[in-house]
Amino acid sequence: MKVAKIAYKPVGLVLGAGGGLVASIVFKRVWKMLGHEEDAPEATDEERTWREILLAAALQGAVFAVVKAAVHRAGATATRNLTGTWPD
């Protein structure tokens, strides 16, 4: 196993956890920017419409995917800069 891959494993885990926190904060801000003063609806929230629930879920998924990709890409780039090898 490559040294870069071994070095990246714990870094990737920490980045993943941190990225999840960042994505959550970003999603809440975006949801409020869209004019919703309340927290995003849960799928089982009886008071919310299908449209609102599905919009919130799609937006949350998109935000989490973008943040995850950005965080892991930055981690891989940093690993390459430190070890000289791209983690696979």
N, C-alpha and C positions, 0 to 999 in steps of 0.2 A: 504494500500500500504506500502511496506517495506521502511524503512528509507534509506537503501542502494540504492534502485531503485530511490527514490526521489532525493537523493544526486547525483546520477550518471547522471540524465537527463541534467542539465546544463553543467556538465563536458563533457558528450558525445557530446553535440552540439559544444562546443569549440574545442574538440579534432577532431571532424569531419572537421571543417573548417581548422584547422591547418594541419590535415592530407592531405587535398586536396591541400594545398600549397606545402607541402613536396612532394607529389606524382607528382605534376607538375614539380618541379625541378628535381626530380629523372628521370622522363621520358625524359626530355630534355637532360639530361646528357647521358642517355643510348642511345638515338637516335643519338647523336653526336659520341658516342663511336663505334657505328655500322658503322661509316664511312660517315654519312650524315652531311654535313656542314650546311645545311639549317634547318629551322624549319620543324617540321613534317607537312605533307600535310593535308589540309582540304579535306573533302569528295567532295567538289565542285571545287577543284583545277584542272582546265582543262589541265594543263601542266604535271600533274603527272599520272603515270600508275595506273591501278586497283591494281596491285600487291603491289605497294608502299603504296597506301592509305590503303588497307586492312591490310598490315603488321603493319603500324603505329597504326591503330585502335586496332588491337589485342594486340600489345605491351602496348599501353596506358591503355587498359582495365585491363591487367594483373598487371601492376605496380600499378594502382589505387586500385585494389582488395587486393593486398598484403599489401600495406601501410595502407589501411582502416582496415584490419583485425589486423595488428600489433598494430595500434594506439588504437583501441577499446579494444583489449586484454590487453594492458598495462593500459588503463584507468580502466578496470574492476578489474584488479589485484590491482591497487592502491586504488580503492574504498574498496576492501575487506580488504586491510591492514589498512585503516583508520577506517572503520566501523565494521570490523569483519564479514561482510556478503557479499556474492557474489551478485552483481546486476543481476536481471533476465531480 
